[in-house]
Structure formats: structure tokens, C-alpha cells
Amino acid sequence: MFFVGCGPGDPELITVKAKKLVQKADVLVYSGSLIPEQVLKMCKNGKKHDASRLVREEIFEILHKNAKKGRLVVRLHDGDPSIYGAIREQIDALEKEGVESQVVPGVTAFLASAAALGTQLTLPGVTQTIIITRAESRTKVPKREKISELARHKATMVFYLSVHLVSKLAKEAVAGGYKKTTPVAVVYMASRKDQKIIIGTLENIAKKVSDEGITRTAIVIIGDVIKPGKYEYSRLYDKEFSHGYRSRRKK
């Protein structure tokens, strides 16, 4: 069986491999609240199960029972299965029953958000680090991963599942060392037709998000890469920089 990422929402951003598996699937278990209808329609003959209506044990029973019968089973996730996808517990449970699985990666929402912003999340002279995390709510995070602790790096920070807590995360980011004027981008429904982009700072982003009524399905990105002032050019294409494919060019 396969754990498959179908991308952030634009049906054209599903990978070729993922599309083929969805088309051939005998059984498709999908995240009903997030998978686009156009992607679900790719599975023409398979039996579909909406996982948003099921609990862990019910999902496992469907996966296990059908995989044991030799059917092509696809557990379809939005974005990429490895990011907040809860696949580890499913894979472990299946392995205990002798069912092997493979993971097929997908384009994740923070990459679609960066594309929507027309920016890169690492810039020479600004930051070479991306921190992907979430704000603490019902799901707890270790003390060392509190926003105020991670913010000390002043890297690019990407938040999943946190836009409803944007006021809290902005305050904690400032407490950790970011300036109040640090740029923030919120991308709602990245890559989809109803995509919306909100740009602000740590000081005003909460009000802007509230004014737009956005409470879910959005990525929050904090960092100077959003609106860079000064940055360095990449050395990779510098005429004075040598590497395995090109020698330094003399002045």
C-alpha cells in the first residue's frame, strides 16, 4: 500500500507518480476536508473513504483489510505525508500485521506559499535556515521548541496549523528576539483558486488576518526574506567562484 501526497491544492501540482497511483487505486482513503475534488475524480473505479469521518482504528482496519486482500490501497494526504501527516503510527501498525508500505512525497503548502510570494526562503547574508513548526495548542510542544526559543535564531520561521493563534505566535516571536517590524506573510489556500496573501509585520499581522476572517488552512511565514532589504548574491554563479563544473574566470 502507499501513503501519497497530492500537493497543496492545485490539481496540476500532484506528481506524475502520485497521479498514477490515485488513478489505479482499488481503495482510496483521503483527507476529506482538504483534498480537492479534481484530485478525487482521478480515482474513477476505486472505492473511496473519507478519513475525516473516521477514527484511527477505523482507518487502520480499511487499510489493513484491503492490503491483505492484495488490493492497491492509497492513503491520500494533502501536501506531503511527512509533514504533520500522522503516517508514522499508521506505518508501524501495518508493519506489525505484515503489511509493507511506501511513501510518495508531494509538494507541501509552505513551498506553494513561497512560490505564491515569489520569494526564496533562504538568502545569502540574511538566513540559511528554515524552521518549520506549529504554535502550541491542544498538541503540546517540548519546552525547547517554544516559539520564543526558536525565534532566537532569527531564521525564516514557517508555521503550519497556527493561523488561528497568529496573535500569540507574533508576541512570542518578538519575545524571542525578532523586531516588531519583522515582515510576516500569511498565505491562505496556497496554490488554489481562492488563494489569498496577507503581508504585514509582527506588530500588525494579527489584526490583518482577523480583518480577513482567516482562521484555518493558511501558512504563516516570519522573516526578512519576505521583504529583504540587503542580501548577498549567490557565490555559485560568481565568476570568481570555482566548483566541479566551472573554473574561476580571470578578471
Secondary structure, 3 states (H helix, E strand, C coil): CEEEECECCCHHHCCHHHHHHHHHCCEEEECCCCCCHHHHCCCCCCEEEEHHHCCHHHHHHHHHHHHHCCCCEEEEECECCCCCCCHHHHHHHHHHCCCCCEEECCCCHHHHHHHHHCCCCCECCCECCEEEEECCCCCCCCHHHCHHHHHHHCCEEEEECCHHHHHHHHHHHHHCCCCCCCEEEEEECCCCCCCEEEEEECCCHHHHHHHHCCCCCEEEEECCCCCCCCCCCCHHHCCCCCECCECCCCC
